[in-house]
Amino acid sequence: MAWHEEGSALVQDYEFGDFAGAIRFVNEVARLAEAKGHHPDILIHGWNKVRLTLSTHTSGTVTDLDRGLAADIDDL
Ligand SMILES: C[C@H](O)[C@H](O)[C@H]1CNC2=NC(N)=NC(=O)C2=N1
């Protein structure tokens, strides 16, 4: 999977083996976001799927803060 632009945001979709796997991933992302002070929109759907949407609230655009968080999420 890869990040792609949707509107003025970076988006990536994930699928896990089960709901617990999706929640574990979301918790890892949450810890990362808290540490960086920069947060994605997180959608948990379809039992085992997660959609992360990244944009910078203050500008309404994709900034290096988003690109940096995306790269760190890829390293999880
Ligand atoms: C006060 C707090 O640090 C700010 O509101 C942070 C929180 N997390 C954030 N996350 C994102 N994606 N964009 C922001 O502009 C932003 N601002």
PDB file of the backbone (N, CA, C, O) and the ligand in Angstrom, with CONECT records:
HET    LIG  A 101      17
ATOM      1  N   MET A   1       0.846  -1.190   0.000  1.00  0.00           N
ATOM      2  CA  MET A   1       0.000   0.000   0.000  1.00  0.00           C
ATOM      3  C   MET A   1       0.881   1.240   0.000  1.00  0.00           C
ATOM      4  O   MET A   1       2.035   1.193   0.427  1.00  0.00           O
ATOM      5  N   ALA A   2       0.333   2.344  -0.479  1.00  0.00           N
ATOM      6  CA  ALA A   2       1.106   3.585  -0.488  1.00  0.00           C
ATOM      7  C   ALA A   2       0.174   4.757  -0.183  1.00  0.00           C
ATOM      8  O   ALA A   2      -1.045   4.687  -0.341  1.00  0.00           O
ATOM      9  N   TRP A   3       0.807   5.817   0.255  1.00  0.00           N
ATOM     10  CA  TRP A   3       0.043   7.046   0.478  1.00  0.00           C
ATOM     11  C   TRP A   3      -0.348   7.643  -0.856  1.00  0.00           C
ATOM     12  O   TRP A   3       0.439   7.628  -1.802  1.00  0.00           O
ATOM     13  N   HIS A   4      -1.560   8.169  -0.938  1.00  0.00           N
ATOM     14  CA  HIS A   4      -1.973   8.862  -2.160  1.00  0.00           C
ATOM     15  C   HIS A   4      -2.724  10.131  -1.769  1.00  0.00           C
ATOM     16  O   HIS A   4      -3.280  10.239  -0.677  1.00  0.00           O
ATOM     17  N   GLU A   5      -2.720  11.090  -2.702  1.00  0.00           N
ATOM     18  CA  GLU A   5      -3.394  12.363  -2.446  1.00  0.00           C
ATOM     19  C   GLU A   5      -4.876  12.224  -2.741  1.00  0.00           C
ATOM     20  O   GLU A   5      -5.262  11.721  -3.796  1.00  0.00           O
ATOM     21  N   GLU A   6      -5.698  12.668  -1.813  1.00  0.00           N
ATOM     22  CA  GLU A   6      -7.132  12.799  -2.055  1.00  0.00           C
ATOM     23  C   GLU A   6      -7.521  14.200  -1.612  1.00  0.00           C
ATOM     24  O   GLU A   6      -7.431  14.528  -0.429  1.00  0.00           O
ATOM     25  N   GLY A   7      -7.959  15.036  -2.569  1.00  0.00           N
ATOM     26  CA  GLY A   7      -8.217  16.431  -2.231  1.00  0.00           C
ATOM     27  C   GLY A   7      -6.913  17.025  -1.723  1.00  0.00           C
ATOM     28  O   GLY A   7      -5.870  16.898  -2.364  1.00  0.00           O
ATOM     29  N   SER A   8      -6.980  17.679  -0.557  1.00  0.00           N
ATOM     30  CA  SER A   8      -5.737  18.239  -0.015  1.00  0.00           C
ATOM     31  C   SER A   8      -5.335  17.443   1.224  1.00  0.00           C
ATOM     32  O   SER A   8      -5.115  17.996   2.302  1.00  0.00           O
ATOM     33  N   ALA A   9      -5.247  16.135   1.036  1.00  0.00           N
ATOM     34  CA  ALA A   9      -4.825  15.268   2.143  1.00  0.00           C
ATOM     35  C   ALA A   9      -4.052  14.080   1.579  1.00  0.00           C
ATOM     36  O   ALA A   9      -4.159  13.747   0.399  1.00  0.00           O
ATOM     37  N   LEU A  10      -3.276  13.455   2.449  1.00  0.00           N
ATOM     38  CA  LEU A  10      -2.603  12.193   2.146  1.00  0.00           C
ATOM     39  C   LEU A  10      -3.443  11.092   2.764  1.00  0.00           C
ATOM     40  O   LEU A  10      -3.859  11.196   3.918  1.00  0.00           O
ATOM     41  N   VAL A  11      -3.692  10.046   2.009  1.00  0.00           N
ATOM     42  CA  VAL A  11      -4.565   8.971   2.471  1.00  0.00           C
ATOM     43  C   VAL A  11      -3.889   7.632   2.252  1.00  0.00           C
ATOM     44  O   VAL A  11      -3.232   7.408   1.236  1.00  0.00           O
ATOM     45  N   GLN A  12      -4.061   6.736   3.231  1.00  0.00           N
ATOM     46  CA  GLN A  12      -3.624   5.349   3.016  1.00  0.00           C
ATOM     47  C   GLN A  12      -4.636   4.410   3.679  1.00  0.00           C
ATOM     48  O   GLN A  12      -5.149   4.685   4.764  1.00  0.00           O
ATOM     49  N   ASP A  13      -4.905   3.305   3.002  1.00  0.00           N
ATOM     50  CA  ASP A  13      -5.840   2.298   3.499  1.00  0.00           C
ATOM     51  C   ASP A  13      -5.095   1.032   3.892  1.00  0.00           C
ATOM     52  O   ASP A  13      -4.146   0.622   3.223  1.00  0.00           O
ATOM     53  N   TYR A  14      -5.535   0.421   4.979  1.00  0.00           N
ATOM     54  CA  TYR A  14      -4.900  -0.774   5.540  1.00  0.00           C
ATOM     55  C   TYR A  14      -5.975  -1.825   5.801  1.00  0.00           C
ATOM     56  O   TYR A  14      -7.130  -1.502   6.077  1.00  0.00           O
ATOM     57  N   GLU A  15      -5.564  -3.094   5.706  1.00  0.00           N
ATOM     58  CA  GLU A  15      -6.450  -4.200   6.064  1.00  0.00           C
ATOM     59  C   GLU A  15      -5.686  -5.168   6.952  1.00  0.00           C
ATOM     60  O   GLU A  15      -4.533  -5.499   6.675  1.00  0.00           O
ATOM     61  N   PHE A  16      -6.332  -5.619   8.017  1.00  0.00           N
ATOM     62  CA  PHE A  16      -5.699  -6.489   9.007  1.00  0.00           C
ATOM     63  C   PHE A  16      -6.461  -7.812   9.108  1.00  0.00           C
ATOM     64  O   PHE A  16      -7.543  -7.973   8.543  1.00  0.00           O
ATOM     65  N   GLY A  17      -5.865  -8.753   9.842  1.00  0.00           N
ATOM     66  CA  GLY A  17      -6.477 -10.080   9.929  1.00  0.00           C
ATOM     67  C   GLY A  17      -7.787 -10.079  10.685  1.00  0.00           C
ATOM     68  O   GLY A  17      -8.672 -10.904  10.457  1.00  0.00           O
ATOM     69  N   ASP A  18      -7.879  -9.110  11.607  1.00  0.00           N
ATOM     70  CA  ASP A  18      -9.114  -9.056  12.409  1.00  0.00           C
ATOM     71  C   ASP A  18      -9.220  -7.681  13.066  1.00  0.00           C
ATOM     72  O   ASP A  18      -8.356  -6.822  12.895  1.00  0.00           O
ATOM     73  N   PHE A  19     -10.288  -7.501  13.813  1.00  0.00           N
ATOM     74  CA  PHE A  19     -10.557  -6.201  14.454  1.00  0.00           C
ATOM     75  C   PHE A  19      -9.444  -5.860  15.449  1.00  0.00           C
ATOM     76  O   PHE A  19      -9.001  -4.714  15.524  1.00  0.00           O
ATOM     77  N   ALA A  20      -9.003  -6.847  16.199  1.00  0.00           N
ATOM     78  CA  ALA A  20      -7.955  -6.596  17.210  1.00  0.00           C
ATOM     79  C   ALA A  20      -6.667  -6.102  16.541  1.00  0.00           C
ATOM     80  O   ALA A  20      -5.975  -5.242  17.085  1.00  0.00           O
ATOM     81  N   GLY A  21      -6.354  -6.635  15.387  1.00  0.00           N
ATOM     82  CA  GLY A  21      -5.162  -6.186  14.661  1.00  0.00           C
ATOM     83  C   GLY A  21      -5.293  -4.746  14.213  1.00  0.00           C
ATOM     84  O   GLY A  21      -4.329  -3.981  14.265  1.00  0.00           O
ATOM     85  N   ALA A  22      -6.489  -4.373  13.773  1.00  0.00           N
ATOM     86  CA  ALA A  22      -6.728  -2.983  13.372  1.00  0.00           C
ATOM     87  C   ALA A  22      -6.573  -2.047  14.555  1.00  0.00           C
ATOM     88  O   ALA A  22      -5.992  -0.968  14.435  1.00  0.00           O
ATOM     89  N   ILE A  23      -7.096  -2.465  15.701  1.00  0.00           N
ATOM     90  CA  ILE A  23      -7.018  -1.627  16.902  1.00  0.00           C
ATOM     91  C   ILE A  23      -5.577  -1.495  17.384  1.00  0.00           C
ATOM     92  O   ILE A  23      -5.159  -0.419  17.813  1.00  0.00           O
ATOM     93  N   ARG A  24      -4.819  -2.587  17.315  1.00  0.00           N
ATOM     94  CA  ARG A  24      -3.399  -2.505  17.707  1.00  0.00           C
ATOM     95  C   ARG A  24      -2.664  -1.495  16.846  1.00  0.00           C
ATOM     96  O   ARG A  24      -1.878  -0.693  17.351  1.00  0.00           O
ATOM     97  N   PHE A  25      -2.917  -1.534  15.557  1.00  0.00           N
ATOM     98  CA  PHE A  25      -2.263  -0.592  14.642  1.00  0.00           C
ATOM     99  C   PHE A  25      -2.677   0.837  14.980  1.00  0.00           C
ATOM    100  O   PHE A  25      -1.833   1.731  15.044  1.00  0.00           O
ATOM    101  N   VAL A  26      -3.955   1.052  15.193  1.00  0.00           N
ATOM    102  CA  VAL A  26      -4.450   2.398  15.515  1.00  0.00           C
ATOM    103  C   VAL A  26      -3.798   2.915  16.791  1.00  0.00           C
ATOM    104  O   VAL A  26      -3.475   4.099  16.887  1.00  0.00           O
ATOM    105  N   ASN A  27      -3.604   2.036  17.771  1.00  0.00           N
ATOM    106  CA  ASN A  27      -2.947   2.466  19.013  1.00  0.00           C
ATOM    107  C   ASN A  27      -1.482   2.840  18.773  1.00  0.00           C
ATOM    108  O   ASN A  27      -0.963   3.769  19.391  1.00  0.00           O
ATOM    109  N   GLU A  28      -0.827   2.114  17.880  1.00  0.00           N
ATOM    110  CA  GLU A  28       0.575   2.461  17.548  1.00  0.00           C
ATOM    111  C   GLU A  28       0.631   3.815  16.854  1.00  0.00           C
ATOM    112  O   GLU A  28       1.499   4.638  17.145  1.00  0.00           O
ATOM    113  N   VAL A  29      -0.300   4.035  15.937  1.00  0.00           N
ATOM    114  CA  VAL A  29      -0.358   5.328  15.239  1.00  0.00           C
ATOM    115  C   VAL A  29      -0.658   6.447  16.235  1.00  0.00           C
ATOM    116  O   VAL A  29      -0.087   7.535  16.149  1.00  0.00           O
ATOM    117  N   ALA A  30      -1.545   6.176  17.168  1.00  0.00           N
ATOM    118  CA  ALA A  30      -1.925   7.197  18.158  1.00  0.00           C
ATOM    119  C   ALA A  30      -0.719   7.600  19.009  1.00  0.00           C
ATOM    120  O   ALA A  30      -0.508   8.779  19.290  1.00  0.00           O
ATOM    121  N   ARG A  31       0.066   6.599  19.413  1.00  0.00           N
ATOM    122  CA  ARG A  31       1.259   6.910  20.222  1.00  0.00           C
ATOM    123  C   ARG A  31       2.232   7.771  19.424  1.00  0.00           C
ATOM    124  O   ARG A  31       2.801   8.729  19.948  1.00  0.00           O
ATOM    125  N   LEU A  32       2.416   7.427  18.168  1.00  0.00           N
ATOM    126  CA  LEU A  32       3.319   8.181  17.291  1.00  0.00           C
ATOM    127  C   LEU A  32       2.812   9.616  17.122  1.00  0.00           C
ATOM    128  O   LEU A  32       3.582  10.572  17.214  1.00  0.00           O
ATOM    129  N   ALA A  33       1.528   9.749  16.877  1.00  0.00           N
ATOM    130  CA  ALA A  33       0.926  11.070  16.656  1.00  0.00           C
ATOM    131  C   ALA A  33       1.065  11.937  17.895  1.00  0.00           C
ATOM    132  O   ALA A  33       1.381  13.122  17.798  1.00  0.00           O
ATOM    133  N   GLU A  34       0.830  11.349  19.057  1.00  0.00           N
ATOM    134  CA  GLU A  34       0.965  12.101  20.300  1.00  0.00           C
ATOM    135  C   GLU A  34       2.416  12.547  20.500  1.00  0.00           C
ATOM    136  O   GLU A  34       2.679  13.669  20.932  1.00  0.00           O
ATOM    137  N   ALA A  35       3.330  11.668  20.184  1.00  0.00           N
ATOM    138  CA  ALA A  35       4.748  12.028  20.370  1.00  0.00           C
ATOM    139  C   ALA A  35       5.147  13.170  19.442  1.00  0.00           C
ATOM    140  O   ALA A  35       5.978  14.005  19.799  1.00  0.00           O
ATOM    141  N   LYS A  36       4.554  13.203  18.255  1.00  0.00           N
ATOM    142  CA  LYS A  36       4.902  14.231  17.251  1.00  0.00           C
ATOM    143  C   LYS A  36       4.018  15.465  17.362  1.00  0.00           C
ATOM    144  O   LYS A  36       4.317  16.498  16.763  1.00  0.00           O
ATOM    145  N   GLY A  37       2.920  15.365  18.130  1.00  0.00           N
ATOM    146  CA  GLY A  37       1.988  16.493  18.216  1.00  0.00           C
ATOM    147  C   GLY A  37       1.293  16.775  16.896  1.00  0.00           C
ATOM    148  O   GLY A  37       0.889  17.907  16.630  1.00  0.00           O
ATOM    149  N   HIS A  38       1.153  15.735  16.063  1.00  0.00           N
ATOM    150  CA  HIS A  38       0.529  15.889  14.742  1.00  0.00           C
ATOM    151  C   HIS A  38      -0.304  14.627  14.499  1.00  0.00           C
ATOM    152  O   HIS A  38       0.197  13.509  14.622  1.00  0.00           O
ATOM    153  N   HIS A  39      -1.562  14.816  14.158  1.00  0.00           N
ATOM    154  CA  HIS A  39      -2.509  13.713  14.236  1.00  0.00           C
ATOM    155  C   HIS A  39      -3.256  13.455  12.938  1.00  0.00           C
ATOM    156  O   HIS A  39      -3.691  14.394  12.271  1.00  0.00           O
ATOM    157  N   PRO A  40      -3.405  12.189  12.579  1.00  0.00           N
ATOM    158  CA  PRO A  40      -4.226  11.840  11.408  1.00  0.00           C
ATOM    159  C   PRO A  40      -5.683  11.727  11.796  1.00  0.00           C
ATOM    160  O   PRO A  40      -6.017  11.537  12.965  1.00  0.00           O
ATOM    161  N   ASP A  41      -6.552  11.847  10.797  1.00  0.00           N
ATOM    162  CA  ASP A  41      -7.914  11.367  10.976  1.00  0.00           C
ATOM    163  C   ASP A  41      -7.844   9.850  10.818  1.00  0.00           C
ATOM    164  O   ASP A  41      -7.177   9.342   9.917  1.00  0.00           O
ATOM    165  N   ILE A  42      -8.533   9.137  11.693  1.00  0.00           N
ATOM    166  CA  ILE A  42      -8.456   7.669  11.720  1.00  0.00           C
ATOM    167  C   ILE A  42      -9.861   7.114  11.579  1.00  0.00           C
ATOM    168  O   ILE A  42     -10.742   7.395  12.392  1.00  0.00           O
ATOM    169  N   LEU A  43     -10.057   6.323  10.535  1.00  0.00           N
ATOM    170  CA  LEU A  43     -11.350   5.653  10.332  1.00  0.00           C
ATOM    171  C   LEU A  43     -11.141   4.147  10.443  1.00  0.00           C
ATOM    172  O   LEU A  43     -10.392   3.551   9.669  1.00  0.00           O
ATOM    173  N   ILE A  44     -11.813   3.546  11.415  1.00  0.00           N
ATOM    174  CA  ILE A  44     -11.816   2.090  11.549  1.00  0.00           C
ATOM    175  C   ILE A  44     -13.137   1.622  10.964  1.00  0.00           C
ATOM    176  O   ILE A  44     -14.193   2.044  11.434  1.00  0.00           O
ATOM    177  N   HIS A  45     -13.109   0.757   9.945  1.00  0.00           N
ATOM    178  CA  HIS A  45     -14.350   0.367   9.256  1.00  0.00           C
ATOM    179  C   HIS A  45     -14.252  -1.059   8.741  1.00  0.00           C
ATOM    180  O   HIS A  45     -13.171  -1.630   8.598  1.00  0.00           O
ATOM    181  N   GLY A  46     -15.411  -1.602   8.473  1.00  0.00           N
ATOM    182  CA  GLY A  46     -15.447  -2.937   7.879  1.00  0.00           C
ATOM    183  C   GLY A  46     -14.743  -3.973   8.726  1.00  0.00           C
ATOM    184  O   GLY A  46     -14.180  -4.937   8.207  1.00  0.00           O
ATOM    185  N   TRP A  47     -14.776  -3.770  10.057  1.00  0.00           N
ATOM    186  CA  TRP A  47     -14.248  -4.770  11.021  1.00  0.00           C
ATOM    187  C   TRP A  47     -12.725  -4.753  11.107  1.00  0.00           C
ATOM    188  O   TRP A  47     -12.162  -4.620  12.194  1.00  0.00           O
ATOM    189  N   ASN A  48     -12.050  -4.889   9.945  1.00  0.00           N
ATOM    190  CA  ASN A  48     -10.580  -5.063  10.009  1.00  0.00           C
ATOM    191  C   ASN A  48      -9.826  -4.076   9.127  1.00  0.00           C
ATOM    192  O   ASN A  48      -8.680  -4.317   8.746  1.00  0.00           O
ATOM    193  N   LYS A  49     -10.492  -2.940   8.800  1.00  0.00           N
ATOM    194  CA  LYS A  49      -9.856  -1.993   7.888  1.00  0.00           C
ATOM    195  C   LYS A  49      -9.664  -0.641   8.575  1.00  0.00           C
ATOM    196  O   LYS A  49     -10.457  -0.235   9.424  1.00  0.00           O
ATOM    197  N   VAL A  50      -8.600   0.035   8.188  1.00  0.00           N
ATOM    198  CA  VAL A  50      -8.294   1.361   8.739  1.00  0.00           C
ATOM    199  C   VAL A  50      -7.951   2.296   7.579  1.00  0.00           C
ATOM    200  O   VAL A  50      -7.201   1.928   6.674  1.00  0.00           O
ATOM    201  N   ARG A  51      -8.504   3.500   7.615  1.00  0.00           N
ATOM    202  CA  ARG A  51      -8.105   4.549   6.665  1.00  0.00           C
ATOM    203  C   ARG A  51      -7.492   5.704   7.470  1.00  0.00           C
ATOM    204  O   ARG A  51      -8.123   6.241   8.381  1.00  0.00           O
ATOM    205  N   LEU A  52      -6.268   6.073   7.122  1.00  0.00           N
ATOM    206  CA  LEU A  52      -5.617   7.234   7.736  1.00  0.00           C
ATOM    207  C   LEU A  52      -5.625   8.381   6.740  1.00  0.00           C
ATOM    208  O   LEU A  52      -5.270   8.211   5.573  1.00  0.00           O
ATOM    209  N   THR A  53      -6.033   9.542   7.211  1.00  0.00           N
ATOM    210  CA  THR A  53      -6.072  10.746   6.379  1.00  0.00           C
ATOM    211  C   THR A  53      -5.245  11.820   7.064  1.00  0.00           C
ATOM    212  O   THR A  53      -5.491  12.169   8.219  1.00  0.00           O
ATOM    213  N   LEU A  54      -4.251  12.344   6.334  1.00  0.00           N
ATOM    214  CA  LEU A  54      -3.323  13.310   6.911  1.00  0.00           C
ATOM    215  C   LEU A  54      -3.421  14.662   6.204  1.00  0.00           C
ATOM    216  O   LEU A  54      -3.290  14.745   4.982  1.00  0.00           O
ATOM    217  N   SER A  55      -3.647  15.704   6.974  1.00  0.00           N
ATOM    218  CA  SER A  55      -3.499  17.068   6.460  1.00  0.00           C
ATOM    219  C   SER A  55      -3.231  17.936   7.691  1.00  0.00           C
ATOM    220  O   SER A  55      -3.509  17.538   8.822  1.00  0.00           O
ATOM    221  N   THR A  56      -2.697  19.108   7.451  1.00  0.00           N
ATOM    222  CA  THR A  56      -2.386  20.008   8.561  1.00  0.00           C
ATOM    223  C   THR A  56      -3.570  20.941   8.775  1.00  0.00           C
ATOM    224  O   THR A  56      -3.929  21.718   7.890  1.00  0.00           O
ATOM    225  N   HIS A  57      -4.175  20.856   9.962  1.00  0.00           N
ATOM    226  CA  HIS A  57      -5.413  21.603  10.246  1.00  0.00           C
ATOM    227  C   HIS A  57      -5.219  23.096  10.024  1.00  0.00           C
ATOM    228  O   HIS A  57      -6.088  23.763   9.463  1.00  0.00           O
ATOM    229  N   THR A  58      -4.075  23.620  10.466  1.00  0.00           N
ATOM    230  CA  THR A  58      -3.892  25.078  10.467  1.00  0.00           C
ATOM    231  C   THR A  58      -3.817  25.643   9.051  1.00  0.00           C
ATOM    232  O   THR A  58      -4.109  26.820   8.842  1.00  0.00           O
ATOM    233  N   SER A  59      -3.434  24.831   8.091  1.00  0.00           N
ATOM    234  CA  SER A  59      -3.320  25.340   6.708  1.00  0.00           C
ATOM    235  C   SER A  59      -4.339  24.699   5.773  1.00  0.00           C
ATOM    236  O   SER A  59      -4.626  25.228   4.699  1.00  0.00           O
ATOM    237  N   GLY A  60      -4.886  23.557   6.188  1.00  0.00           N
ATOM    238  CA  GLY A  60      -5.836  22.867   5.310  1.00  0.00           C
ATOM    239  C   GLY A  60      -5.169  22.256   4.102  1.00  0.00           C
ATOM    240  O   GLY A  60      -5.812  21.964   3.094  1.00  0.00           O
ATOM    241  N   THR A  61      -3.855  22.065   4.220  1.00  0.00           N
ATOM    242  CA  THR A  61      -3.099  21.463   3.104  1.00  0.00           C
ATOM    243  C   THR A  61      -2.187  20.364   3.648  1.00  0.00           C
ATOM    244  O   THR A  61      -2.098  20.147   4.857  1.00  0.00           O
ATOM    245  N   VAL A  62      -1.521  19.687   2.737  1.00  0.00           N
ATOM    246  CA  VAL A  62      -0.504  18.712   3.122  1.00  0.00           C
ATOM    247  C   VAL A  62       0.811  19.469   3.324  1.00  0.00           C
ATOM    248  O   VAL A  62       1.261  20.184   2.429  1.00  0.00           O
ATOM    249  N   THR A  63       1.415  19.312   4.483  1.00  0.00           N
ATOM    250  CA  THR A  63       2.700  19.971   4.761  1.00  0.00           C
ATOM    251  C   THR A  63       3.749  18.898   5.088  1.00  0.00           C
ATOM    252  O   THR A  63       3.461  17.702   5.117  1.00  0.00           O
ATOM    253  N   ASP A  64       4.968  19.374   5.329  1.00  0.00           N
ATOM    254  CA  ASP A  64       6.035  18.427   5.676  1.00  0.00           C
ATOM    255  C   ASP A  64       5.741  17.700   6.979  1.00  0.00           C
ATOM    256  O   ASP A  64       6.256  16.608   7.220  1.00  0.00           O
ATOM    257  N   LEU A  65       4.905  18.313   7.826  1.00  0.00           N
ATOM    258  CA  LEU A  65       4.509  17.625   9.065  1.00  0.00           C
ATOM    259  C   LEU A  65       3.730  16.348   8.719  1.00  0.00           C
ATOM    260  O   LEU A  65       3.905  15.309   9.356  1.00  0.00           O
ATOM    261  N   ASP A  66       2.884  16.445   7.718  1.00  0.00           N
ATOM    262  CA  ASP A  66       2.118  15.280   7.274  1.00  0.00           C
ATOM    263  C   ASP A  66       3.016  14.245   6.609  1.00  0.00           C
ATOM    264  O   ASP A  66       2.898  13.045   6.857  1.00  0.00           O
ATOM    265  N   ARG A  67       3.907  14.729   5.768  1.00  0.00           N
ATOM    266  CA  ARG A  67       4.810  13.815   5.057  1.00  0.00           C
ATOM    267  C   ARG A  67       5.738  13.104   6.047  1.00  0.00           C
ATOM    268  O   ARG A  67       6.077  11.934   5.867  1.00  0.00           O
ATOM    269  N   GLY A  68       6.137  13.823   7.085  1.00  0.00           N
ATOM    270  CA  GLY A  68       6.996  13.218   8.102  1.00  0.00           C
ATOM    271  C   GLY A  68       6.258  12.175   8.908  1.00  0.00           C
ATOM    272  O   GLY A  68       6.795  11.102   9.181  1.00  0.00           O
ATOM    273  N   LEU A  69       5.029  12.483   9.291  1.00  0.00           N
ATOM    274  CA  LEU A  69       4.236  11.497  10.046  1.00  0.00           C
ATOM    275  C   LEU A  69       3.942  10.277   9.169  1.00  0.00           C
ATOM    276  O   LEU A  69       3.977   9.143   9.645  1.00  0.00           O
ATOM    277  N   ALA A  70       3.657  10.514   7.904  1.00  0.00           N
ATOM    278  CA  ALA A  70       3.399   9.391   6.984  1.00  0.00           C
ATOM    279  C   ALA A  70       4.617   8.475   6.917  1.00  0.00           C
ATOM    280  O   ALA A  70       4.482   7.252   6.949  1.00  0.00           O
ATOM    281  N   ALA A  71       5.796   9.066   6.825  1.00  0.00           N
ATOM    282  CA  ALA A  71       7.024   8.262   6.749  1.00  0.00           C
ATOM    283  C   ALA A  71       7.224   7.479   8.048  1.00  0.00           C
ATOM    284  O   ALA A  71       7.630   6.318   8.019  1.00  0.00           O
ATOM    285  N   ASP A  72       6.942   8.106   9.164  1.00  0.00           N
ATOM    286  CA  ASP A  72       7.094   7.411  10.452  1.00  0.00           C
ATOM    287  C   ASP A  72       6.071   6.283  10.594  1.00  0.00           C
ATOM    288  O   ASP A  72       6.383   5.227  11.144  1.00  0.00           O
ATOM    289  N   ILE A  73       4.868   6.501  10.107  1.00  0.00           N
ATOM    290  CA  ILE A  73       3.862   5.430  10.139  1.00  0.00           C
ATOM    291  C   ILE A  73       4.303   4.269   9.265  1.00  0.00           C
ATOM    292  O   ILE A  73       4.097   3.106   9.612  1.00  0.00           O
ATOM    293  N   ASP A  74       4.914   4.593   8.124  1.00  0.00           N
ATOM    294  CA  ASP A  74       5.431   3.514   7.250  1.00  0.00           C
ATOM    295  C   ASP A  74       6.507   2.690   7.948  1.00  0.00           C
ATOM    296  O   ASP A  74       6.704   1.518   7.627  1.00  0.00           O
ATOM    297  N   ASP A  75       7.201   3.303   8.900  1.00  0.00           N
ATOM    298  CA  ASP A  75       8.277   2.596   9.609  1.00  0.00           C
ATOM    299  C   ASP A  75       7.766   1.761  10.785  1.00  0.00           C
ATOM    300  O   ASP A  75       8.535   1.043  11.424  1.00  0.00           O
ATOM    301  N   LEU A  76       6.472   1.860  11.063  1.00  0.00           N
ATOM    302  CA  LEU A  76       5.936   1.068  12.210  1.00  0.00           C
ATOM    303  C   LEU A  76       6.073  -0.422  11.918  1.00  0.00           C
ATOM    304  O   LEU A  76       5.687  -1.250  12.743  1.00  0.00           O
TER     305      LEU A  76
HETATM  306  C1  LIG A 101      -2.469  22.383  19.957  1.00  0.00           C
HETATM  307  C2  LIG A 101      -2.110  21.193  19.071  1.00  0.00           C
HETATM  308  O1  LIG A 101      -0.732  20.907  19.187  1.00  0.00           O
HETATM  309  C3  LIG A 101      -2.377  21.540  17.597  1.00  0.00           C
HETATM  310  O2  LIG A 101      -3.762  21.771  17.463  1.00  0.00           O
HETATM  311  C4  LIG A 101      -1.933  20.408  16.665  1.00  0.00           C
HETATM  312  C5  LIG A 101      -2.559  19.079  17.047  1.00  0.00           C
HETATM  313  N1  LIG A 101      -2.429  18.103  15.976  1.00  0.00           N
HETATM  314  C6  LIG A 101      -2.478  18.491  14.690  1.00  0.00           C
HETATM  315  N2  LIG A 101      -2.617  17.587  13.706  1.00  0.00           N
HETATM  316  C7  LIG A 101      -2.751  17.962  12.417  1.00  0.00           C
HETATM  317  N3  LIG A 101      -2.914  17.024  11.459  1.00  0.00           N
HETATM  318  N4  LIG A 101      -2.730  19.251  12.094  1.00  0.00           N
HETATM  319  C8  LIG A 101      -2.572  20.243  12.972  1.00  0.00           C
HETATM  320  O3  LIG A 101      -2.552  21.441  12.586  1.00  0.00           O
HETATM  321  C9  LIG A 101      -2.420  19.885  14.365  1.00  0.00           C
HETATM  322  N5  LIG A 101      -2.243  20.793  15.324  1.00  0.00           N
CONECT  306  307
CONECT  307  306  308  309
CONECT  308  307
CONECT  309  307  310  311
CONECT  310  309
CONECT  311  309  312  322
CONECT  312  311  313
CONECT  313  312  314
CONECT  314  313  315  321
CONECT  315  314  316
CONECT  316  315  317  318
CONECT  317  316
CONECT  318  316  319
CONECT  319  318  320  321
CONECT  320  319
CONECT  321  314  319  322
CONECT  322  311  321
END
